[in-house]
Amino acid sequence: MNVAANERNVYENFEVERDILYFKVGRLGLVSFHGRNYNIKKRISADQLSGYITSGQFVKVSSNCYVNASKIATVEGGAILFDPDVPESKQVPVSKWKMYRIKHLLSARKPMAM
């Protein structure tokens, strides 16, 4: 019985910036958060959503989908890959135009090696 209670706490106490790969915005404040092994639908306030979007940590890839820029491993073949070594890992489709912009953004964020 304690195991079920602990699992429930994990899903309620996740940190968006640290644990989430991407999220999709639905109607009436319902947001679907996608982590490595789970998906969580949760209602959040407009202020919380605005905070995530304006923080700069999440990049808009479609009209309702935002990707955690720090979790992107690579962008290729029309998709954002989070773990390219695992064939079943999550990926998000992205248009060529957005793919170019995301690659540019990620290259600008990486520190230059000297």
BADO-360500 format. One record per residue: x, y negated, z of N, C-alpha, C in turn. Coordinates in steps of 0.001 Angstrom, whole numbers, padded with zeros to 6 digits, always signed. Example, Ala and Ser with C-alpha at 12.3 -4.5 7.8 and 13.67 -1.06 7.14 Angstrom:
BEGIN
+013190+005690+007800+012300+004500+007800+013200+003300+007800
+012850+002250+007080+013670+001060+007140+012900-000030+007870
***
This chain:
BEGIN
+000812+001189+000000+000000+000000+000000+000863-001263+000000
+002000-001224+000703+002895-002374+000723+003507-002639-000639
+003731-001596-001409+004315-001765-002739+003400-002610-003610
+002116-002329-003587+001166-003104-004386+001138-004554-003923
+001219-004788-002637+001222-006155-002117+002483-006888-002550
+003643-006211-002532+004889-006841-002955+004883-007158-004436
+004342-006275-005271+004253-006528-006708+003378-007739-006976
+002303-007870-006246+001412-009003-006439+002138-010307-006099
+002946-010304-005049+003694-011497-004676+004702-011890-005750
+005315-010917-006399+006260-011208-007474+005557-011976-008583
+004371-011574-008945+003648-012240-010025+003125-013603-009615
+002845-013806-008349+002346-015099-007901+003465-016094-007646
+004655-015616-007337+005750-016486-006917+006858-016616-007953
+006552-016489-009208+007581-016647-010230+007888-018133-010420
+009116-018419-010851+009518-019790-011161+009541-019940-012678
+008800-020889-013176+008642-021046-014616+009982-021295-015297
+010768-022231-014804+012033-022581-015459+013031-021432-015427
+012999-020609-014382+013983-019543-014232+013522-018220-014850
+012255-017862-014703+011782-016528-015040+011076-016402-016389
+010571-017468-016939+009712-017402-018117+010512-017591-019400
+010260-016721-020383+010888-016841-021700+010147-017875-022542
+008810-017786-022541+007988-018739-023279+006593-018743-022684
+005827-019782-023035+004427-019819-022609+003564-020370-023728
+002305-019937-023691+001318-020389-024667+000173-021067-023923
-000237-022208-024437-001285-022999-023812-002620-022621-024428
-003578-022305-023571-004925-021961-024021-005899-023073-023683
-007137-022717-023604-008185-023689-023300-008313-023916-021807
-008733-025114-021456-009098-025478-020086-008008-025183-019064
-006765-025444-019418-005673-025286-018471-005190-023869-018268
-005683-022916-019049-005221-021536-018928-003941-021380-019753
-002869-020970-019080-001567-020825-019728-001121-019384-019578
-000612-018813-020661-000108-017446-020658+001418-017511-020612
+001980-017103-019469+003422-017102-019273+003969-015728-019640
+005063-015699-020383+005662-014444-020833+007085-014345-020297
+007322-013321-019464+008652-013037-018936+009235-011836-019654
+010333-011322-019177+010964-010169-019817+010077-008932-019790
+009442-008651-018661+008663-007410-018522+007191-007663-018229
+006736-008876-018321+005363-009141-017907+004783-010350-018619
+003468-010432-018571+002706-011573-019054+001738-011958-017943
+001645-013235-017645+000774-013710-016586-000064-014854-017129
-001370-014749-016966-002257-015852-017319-002617-016570-016037
-002481-017895-016084-002680-018681-014873-003219-020055-015244
-004126-020563-014450-004610-021925-014643-003654-022875-013943
-003248-023909-014665-002397-024923-014066-002983-026292-014382
-002585-027280-013609-003104-028630-013816-002445-029265-015044
-003071-030284-015549-002522-031006-016701-001190-031652-016339
-001036-032089-015085+000223-032685-014644+001360-031660-014628
+001072-030445-014162+002086-029394-014160+002511-029066-015588
+001544-028897-016462+001839-028581-017855+002661-029685-018497
+002281-030911-018259+003019-032044-018796+004448-032074-018259
+004623-031711-016999+005955-031656-016410+006846-030629-017091
+006294-029453-017383+007068-028419-018071+007456-028874-019470
+006516-029499-020158+006748-029898-021548+007751-031045-021633
+007642-032024-020744+008512-033195-020815+009869-032982-020141
+010054-031862-019456+011317-031615-018753+012494-031435-019709
+012213-031048-020946+013278-030802-021906+013768-029362-021887
+013330-028591-020920+013730-027184-020811+012990-026331-021846
+011780-026733-022195+010962-025968-023132+010867-026691-024458
+011019-025928-025542+011000-026453-026901+009701-026006-027563
+009021-026936-028214+007769-026612-028897+008077-025902-030210
+007494-024683-030396+007730-023934-031628+006473-023807-032478
+005323-024059-031882+004066-024098-032635+003104-024986-031868
+001879-025090-032360+000938-026022-031751+000640-025713-030286
+000761-024453-029880+000433-024109-028493+001503-023272-027803
+002701-023153-028383+003733-022278-027840+005018-023062-027559
+005545-022876-026350+006775-023529-025920+007754-022469-025440
+009008-022573-025880+010037-021576-025576+011065-022182-024622
+011498-021388-023647+012526-021800-022710+013874-021822-023444
+014409-023001-023677+015634-023147-024474+016825-022446-023838
+016869-022360-022522+018004-021723-021862+017974-020204-021972
+016860-019629-022393+016727-018180-022515+016901-017674-023942
+017042-018577-024916+017179-018174-026315+018568-017592-026550
+018610-016371-027061+019889-015736-027398+020300-016105-028815
+019352-016006-029750+019644-016336-031145+018343-016682-031869
+018502-017374-032992+017371-017720-033850+017725-017239-035246
+017011-016226-035720+017316-015683-037045+016125-014905-037577
+016065-014789-038876+015027-013986-039524+013610-014453-039239
+013437-015749-039013+012101-016273-038757+011586-015990-037359
+012495-015713-036415+012066-015421-035042+013114-015894-034049
+012637-016226-032863+013509-016525-031738+013662-015238-030957
+014912-014820-030733+015190-013580-030012+015777-013919-028644
+015291-013224-027624+015766-013457-026266+016812-012434-025851
+016750-011230-026394+017733-010185-026108+017891-009346-027371
+018770-009760-028285+018870-009085-029582+019378-007643-029505
+019999-007251-028393+020525-005891-028259+019437-004872-027931
+018288-005345-027471+017183-004450-027116+016121-004552-028206
+015858-003461-028940+014906-003528-030061+013486-003901-029645
+013079-003552-028431+011715-003831-027983+011586-005161-027251
+012645-005962-027241+012593-007217-026490+011618-008189-027154
+011166-009126-026369+010186-010091-026864+010845-011054-027842
+010040-011468-028814+010479-012462-029781+009298-013312-030177
+009591-014515-030635+008557-015470-031008+008784-015872-032460
+007773-015714-033321+007935-016148-034716+008041-017669-034782
+008855-018144-035727+009061-019586-035864+009228-019924-037341
+008707-021081-037743+008833-021504-039140+010281-021889-039429
+010637-021927-040713+012011-022270-041092+012373-023684-040651
+011423-024595-040763+011668-025975-040366+011965-026054-038870
+011146-025408-038057+011370-025388-036610+012651-024637-036267
+012946-023565-037000+014145-022780-036752+015386-023661-036917
+015412-024474-037954+016536-025376-038180+016663-026372-037031
+015543-026960-036611+015564-027943-035524+016021-027315-034210
+015591-026097-033928+015976-025417-032693+017460-025078-032715
+017965-024605-033846+019400-024321-033961+020217-025594-033730
+019756-026685-034302+020439-027965-034128+020408-028383-032656
+019290-028246-032012+019144-028599-030602+020057-027740-029733
+020096-026434-029999+020919-025538-029207+022410-025801-029415
+022815-026112-030639+024227-026408-030893+024649-027701-030213
+023732-028655-030106+024030-029919-029439+024152-029741-027928
+023464-028752-027364+023496-028519-025917+024729-027747-025478
+025333-026939-026355+026492-026141-025979+027714-027035-025833
+028486-026856-024753+029686-027676-024599+030756-027290-025606
+031496-028260-026034+032569-028033-027001+033761-027393-026294
+034330-026346-026898+035513-025677-026332+036760-026437-026764
+037662-026676-025824+038902-027395-026145+040091-026542-025872
***
